[in-house]
């Protein structure tokens, strides 16, 4: 594979999953980690990605309030429109972070009256713009990579609440492995969030379906809704529809 092709693949993976590990890229590309690190350095110097210890981040994920191009923004807006239909007056809703969740927060109608808990300071700021919504930020150590609060303090607080609906973005989704991620501390927070909810909705653009990461958040039978940018009767969702409600 030529360097240009390799770097295009790396950018695609970063845009898709927001964060990638050098070790994972090395295995997928069948090249050394030194080669991957050189590629990441070049891409970072060109301003295309953000290099972090052990891997890289998407610039759009790291700077959501700036005029940075958001990957698959229209698809994420379509997902947001569907998620809004699940949220009703007087509900207690627990939400995560990420670019798709940002679109959800921005679409919430001013007339909606409900309570939101979130582990994301960025999402809390977006939600606070709605005058009829109560917003509670579940506090703890802020992850520089994911921009959500993590750690034992967060998990302890989550164990003390019960919500009607939990809305989470997914790094990867598959029938076999369920919802997976690449960050151990983020996985633990997501597990606690799902445990706190009567129902859970997972948001995923179509490109993340049938993919997996190294760490499992939960099996699909722990999720009630899979919200994608596809039409519910799409062929790509046929097998998922047997396990949960697809929107």
Secondary structure, 3 states (H helix, E strand, C coil): CCHHHHHHHHHHHHHHHCEEEHHHHHHHHCCCHHHHHHHHHHHHHCCCCEEECCEEECHHHHCCCCCCCCCCHHHHHHHHHHHHCCCCCCCEEEECCCHHHHHHHHHCCCCCCEEEEECCHHHHHHHCCCCCEEEEECCCEECCCCCCEECHHHHHHHCCCCEEEEEEECCEEECCCEEEECCHHHHHHHHHHHHCEEEEEEECCHHHECCCCCEEEECHHHCCEEECCCCCCCHHHCCHHHCCEEC
